[in-house]
Amino acid sequence: MNNLRNSTPDCVYQPQFIDGHALSIPTFTLLQADGCLFPRARAPNLNREQALKIYHSMVFIRILDERMLAAQRQGRISFYLQCLGEEATTVASAAALDDKDMIMAQYREQGALHYRGFSLTQFMDQLLSNEHDLGKGRQMPVHYGSKALHYMTISSPLGTQIPQASGYAYGQKLRGEPNITLCYFGEGAASVGDFHAGLNMAAVLKAPVIFFCRNNGYAISTPAHEQYISDGIASRGVGYGIPAIRVDGADALAVYEATRLARELALSGQQPVLIEAMAYRLGAHSSSDDPSGYRSRDEETRWRSQDPIARYRRWLLQQDWLDEAADQLASDVLRQEVLEALKIAEKIAKPHIDTLITDVYAQPTDLLHSQLAQLKAHIRRFPEAYPLSAARCK
């Protein structure tokens, strides 16, 4: 019953209450933990080059995450946030998009950005907030953005990108563009008001947007069962009249295929689609979190057996598309490259303080100039509190 005013509803003559258990959405999966396809499952139409690109981006992000969390513990960067255990959700979904589709991320989707071509040097420049950072040092670490790669700069407040994605996709539709917007968020963000506003807006306006929920089991320390009692997040799409699919988020092949089909549906039907990827956050929420306070080691160990990279790697080996020795060597080389890139980025100066007021308006206003002058005076008064050279504060 999409619209009670324009349809003839089925009638009943005894009261019936429908609860959340009336709708149970299955999980689409293709790969077993040993890398073999499930019986009757068919692999998507991936060629060797694209399949390996997905794998290499997943490995890159895992190694980058390991090294940069260590760098945060050493005090070399202020903050870090891993996507450990969720690499397949973002990399494989990005692989199913057109390069000009807009991506609006939450904060754990660096894999999608790397798949599109964001370089190791660009990652380091952002994490270190040096003068080569595309964001000019204005964002905290892991808040990436790239206009060239159609990846909207990340905002810290939870869920803000969801209604923005609806609006951007509606703009794509009005302009007649052959592209869609994909919006990533966690199941915790589905508890904020922007989620409901964004989905309803997209449904009513028929905006070509894919809402991609990474359901990793925890919103920081809050387990999913304390957030909702209905059948996950996918069922909410149905409630808003949006086609929805639930997919195994640790299965790169299934994520790719689900996203490919969702994109086709969103573009051909000019409508939103909701994907709920069931995964597990193997690491902490961020470098500020200690997961041992709210979950057990046994739970983490059980989920490690579903490691998305290991599962996908086994499938690649079965296709004879991956050489084990060469793969190990490439990983060793990458670890060294990450360390070298960190050392280089650390030595690059911070952005000049004058860049703080550029790009706000076409030309900085008198008020911005006045505020900048006050800031410079403050820094000169307390130089020990700010890691800026004198030249950078003139």
C-alpha positions in Angstrom: 0.0 0.0 0.0 2.2 2.9 -1.3 -0.4 5.6 -1.1 -3.7 5.1 0.7 -5.3 8.0 -1.2 -4.5 6.6 -4.6 -5.1 2.9 -4.1 -7.7 0.5 -3.0 -6.3 -1.2 0.1 -7.0 -4.8 1.0 -9.6 -4.8 3.7 -10.0 -7.0 6.8 -12.9 -7.1 9.2 -11.0 -8.1 12.3 -8.3 -5.9 13.8 -4.7 -7.0 13.0 -1.6 -5.5 14.3 1.6 -6.0 12.3 4.9 -6.0 14.2 8.5 -5.9 13.1 8.7 -9.7 13.0 6.3 -9.9 10.1 9.2 -8.9 7.8 12.3 -11.0 7.7 14.9 -10.1 5.1 17.4 -12.7 4.0 21.1 -12.1 3.5 22.6 -12.4 0.0 25.9 -14.2 0.0 28.1 -16.0 -2.5 31.4 -17.0 -0.9 32.0 -19.4 1.9 34.7 -18.9 4.4 37.0 -21.3 2.5 36.7 -19.2 -0.6 34.4 -21.6 -2.5 31.1 -20.5 -3.8 28.0 -21.7 -2.1 26.1 -24.4 -4.0 23.9 -22.8 -6.8 25.7 -19.5 -6.3 27.2 -17.8 -9.3 30.2 -15.4 -9.2 29.6 -11.9 -10.7 31.1 -11.0 -14.0 34.5 -9.8 -12.8 37.6 -9.9 -14.9 41.0 -10.7 -13.5 42.2 -7.0 -13.5 39.2 -5.7 -11.7 39.2 -8.6 -9.2 42.8 -8.0 -8.3 42.3 -4.2 -8.0 39.6 -4.9 -5.4 41.9 -7.2 -3.5 44.9 -4.8 -3.6 42.8 -1.9 -2.3 41.6 -4.1 0.5 45.1 -5.1 1.4 46.4 -1.5 1.1 43.8 -0.2 3.5 44.5 -3.0 6.0 48.2 -2.3 6.0 47.6 1.5 6.1 45.3 1.0 9.1 47.8 -1.1 11.0 50.6 1.3 10.5 48.7 4.5 11.2 47.1 3.2 14.3 50.6 2.5 15.5 51.6 6.0 14.5 48.8 7.4 16.6 49.9 5.4 19.6 53.4 6.9 19.1 52.0 10.4 19.1 52.8 11.1 15.5 49.1 11.8 14.5 46.3 12.8 16.8 43.6 10.4 15.9 42.9 7.3 13.7 40.0 5.1 12.7 40.3 1.7 11.1 38.0 -0.2 8.9 39.4 -3.6 10.0 37.0 -6.3 9.1 34.9 -4.1 6.9 37.2 -3.7 3.9 34.9 -5.6 1.5 31.9 -3.4 2.2 33.5 -0.3 0.9 36.0 -1.4 -1.7 33.8 -3.9 -3.4 30.8 -1.5 -3.4 33.0 1.3 -4.9 34.1 -1.2 -7.6 30.5 -1.5 -8.8 30.1 2.2 -9.4 30.9 4.5 -12.2 33.9 6.7 -11.5 31.7 9.8 -11.7 29.1 8.6 -9.3 29.3 10.7 -6.1 30.4 9.1 -2.9 29.3 10.6 0.4 31.1 8.7 3.2 30.8 8.6 7.0 34.4 8.0 8.2 35.3 4.3 7.7 35.3 4.2 3.9 38.9 5.0 3.0 38.9 1.8 0.9 36.4 3.3 -1.6 38.7 6.4 -1.9 41.8 4.3 -2.5 40.0 2.2 -5.1 39.2 5.4 -7.0 42.9 6.4 -7.1 43.7 8.3 -3.9 47.4 7.9 -3.5 49.5 6.9 -0.4 51.0 10.4 -0.4 47.5 12.0 -0.4 46.4 9.8 2.5 49.5 10.8 4.5 49.2 14.5 3.7 45.6 14.5 5.0 46.5 12.5 8.1 49.4 14.8 9.0 47.5 18.0 8.0 50.5 19.4 6.1 50.5 22.1 3.4 49.9 19.5 0.6 46.6 18.3 2.3 43.7 18.9 -0.1 41.7 20.0 2.9 44.4 22.6 3.9 44.7 21.0 7.3 41.2 22.1 8.4 40.0 18.6 9.2 41.0 16.0 11.8 42.7 12.9 10.5 40.6 10.4 8.4 38.2 13.1 7.2 39.2 12.7 3.5 37.8 14.4 0.5 38.6 14.7 -3.2 36.7 16.7 -5.8 38.6 15.1 -8.6 37.6 11.6 -7.4 33.9 12.6 -6.7 34.3 11.8 -3.0 32.6 14.4 -0.8 34.7 15.7 2.1 33.7 13.9 5.3 32.0 15.7 8.2 32.3 14.6 11.8 28.6 15.0 12.9 26.9 11.6 12.5 24.4 11.2 9.7 24.7 14.7 8.1 25.6 13.2 4.7 22.4 11.2 4.4 20.0 14.1 3.6 22.8 15.7 1.6 23.1 12.6 -0.5 19.3 12.7 -1.2 19.6 16.3 -2.3 22.7 15.8 -4.4 21.1 12.7 -6.2 18.0 14.7 -6.9 20.2 17.4 -8.5 21.8 14.7 -10.7 18.3 13.6 -11.7 17.2 17.2 -12.6 20.3 17.7 -14.6 19.7 14.5 -16.5 23.1 13.0 -15.5 23.7 9.3 -16.0 25.1 8.9 -12.5 23.9 8.2 -9.0 25.1 9.0 -5.4 26.1 6.4 -2.9 25.9 7.3 0.7 27.7 5.2 3.4 26.8 5.2 7.0 26.8 2.8 10.0 23.8 1.3 11.7 24.3 3.7 14.6 23.7 6.7 12.2 20.3 5.1 11.3 19.2 6.1 14.8 19.5 9.8 14.1 16.9 12.0 12.6 18.8 12.8 9.5 18.5 9.1 8.4 14.7 9.3 8.4 14.6 12.7 6.8 17.0 11.7 4.1 15.3 8.4 3.2 11.8 9.9 3.1 13.1 12.8 1.0 14.7 10.4 -1.5 11.7 8.2 -1.7 9.2 11.0 -2.3 11.5 12.8 -4.9 12.6 9.5 -6.4 16.3 10.5 -6.2 18.8 8.0 -7.6 20.8 7.4 -4.5 22.1 4.2 -2.9 21.9 4.3 0.9 24.7 1.9 2.0 24.5 0.9 5.7 27.5 -0.8 7.2 25.9 -2.8 10.0 29.1 -3.7 11.9 27.3 -4.7 15.2 28.3 -1.7 17.3 27.7 2.0 17.4 30.9 2.7 19.4 30.0 0.7 22.5 26.3 0.2 21.9 25.4 -3.2 20.5 22.8 -3.4 17.7 20.3 -5.2 19.9 20.2 -2.1 22.2 19.5 0.2 19.2 16.5 -1.5 17.6 14.4 -4.6 17.9 13.1 -4.8 14.3 14.8 -6.8 11.5 17.8 -4.6 11.1 18.1 -1.5 8.9 17.0 -3.0 5.6 13.4 -3.3 6.8 13.3 0.5 7.3 13.8 1.0 3.6 10.8 -1.1 2.9 8.8 1.1 5.3 9.7 4.1 3.3 8.8 2.4 0.0 12.5 1.9 -1.0 13.8 -1.3 -2.5 16.2 -2.9 0.0 18.7 -5.8 0.1 20.7 -7.3 2.9 24.2 -8.6 1.9 27.0 -10.4 3.6 29.4 -7.6 4.2 32.4 -9.9 4.6 31.8 -11.3 1.1 33.4 -9.1 -1.5 31.7 -10.8 -4.4 28.3 -10.5 -2.9 28.8 -6.8 -2.0 30.0 -6.1 -5.5 27.0 -7.8 -7.1 24.4 -6.3 -4.8 25.8 -2.8 -5.4 26.0 -3.3 -9.2 22.3 -4.4 -9.3 21.3 -1.6 -6.9 23.0 1.0 -9.1 21.1 -0.4 -12.2 17.9 -0.1 -10.3 18.6 3.4 -9.0 19.5 4.7 -12.4 17.0 3.0 -14.6 14.1 3.5 -12.1 15.3 7.0 -10.9 14.7 5.9 -7.4 16.6 5.2 -4.1 17.8 1.8 -3.0 18.9 0.7 0.4 21.8 -1.9 1.0 22.5 -3.2 4.5 25.9 -4.9 4.6 26.2 -7.2 7.6 29.8 -7.1 8.8 31.8 -6.9 12.0 34.1 -4.2 13.3 37.2 -6.3 14.3 39.1 -3.3 15.7 38.2 -0.5 18.1 35.7 2.2 17.1 38.6 4.6 16.9 42.0 5.2 18.5 40.0 6.7 21.4 38.1 3.5 22.1 38.8 0.3 24.1 36.4 -2.5 22.9 37.4 -4.8 25.7 35.0 -2.9 27.9 32.0 -3.9 26.0 32.7 -7.2 24.1 34.7 -10.3 24.7 37.8 -11.7 23.0 35.9 -14.9 22.2 33.4 -12.9 20.2 36.1 -11.1 18.2 37.9 -14.5 17.6 34.7 -16.0 16.2 34.3 -13.2 13.7 38.0 -13.3 12.6 37.2 -16.6 10.9 35.0 -14.5 8.5 37.8 -12.2 7.6 36.8 -10.6 4.3 40.3 -10.3 2.9 41.2 -13.9 3.7 37.9 -15.2 2.2 38.4 -13.2 -1.0 42.0 -14.1 -1.3 41.2 -17.8 -1.2 38.7 -17.3 -4.0 41.4 -15.5 -6.1 43.8 -18.3 -5.5 41.3 -20.8 -6.7 40.9 -18.8 -9.9 44.7 -18.9 -10.4 44.6 -15.1 -10.4 46.9 -14.6 -7.5 50.5 -15.8 -6.8 51.1 -16.4 -3.1 54.8 -15.6 -3.1 54.3 -12.4 -5.1 51.4 -11.4 -2.9 53.5 -11.7 0.3 56.3 -9.7 -1.3 54.0 -7.0 -2.4 52.6 -6.7 1.2 56.1 -6.5 2.7 57.0 -3.7 0.2 53.8 -1.8 0.9 54.5 -1.8 4.7 57.8 -0.2 4.0 56.4 2.3 1.6 53.8 3.4 4.2 56.5 4.0 6.8 58.6 6.0 4.3 55.6 8.0 3.2 54.8 8.8 6.9 58.4 10.0 7.5 58.2 12.3 4.4 54.8 13.7 5.3 55.9 14.5 8.8 58.7 16.8 7.5 56.4 18.9 5.3 55.3 22.2 6.8 51.8 22.9 8.0 49.5 25.1 5.8 50.2 28.8 6.1 47.8 30.4 8.6 46.4 32.7 5.9 44.8 29.8 4.1 42.5 29.4 7.1 40.1 32.1 5.6 40.4 31.2 1.9 37.7 29.2 0.1 35.1 30.4 2.6 33.8 33.2 0.3 35.0 34.2 -3.2 37.0 36.9 -1.3 37.7 36.9 2.4 35.5 39.4 4.2 36.7 42.2 6.5 35.4 40.2 9.4 37.5 37.2 8.5 40.6 39.4 8.1 39.9 40.9 11.5 39.5 37.4 13.1 42.7 36.2 11.4 44.6 39.1 12.8 43.3 38.4 16.3 44.3 34.7 15.9 47.9 35.7 14.9 48.2 38.0 17.9 47.1 35.2 20.1 49.6 32.7 18.7 52.4 35.2 19.0 51.5 35.6 22.6 51.4 31.9 23.4 53.9 30.4 20.8 54.6 27.3 23.0 51.0 26.1 22.5 51.0 26.1 18.7 53.3 24.0 16.4 53.7 26.8 13.9 57.0 28.4 12.8 57.2 32.1 12.9 57.1 32.3 9.1 53.8 30.4 9.0 52.2 32.9 11.4 53.1 36.2 9.7 
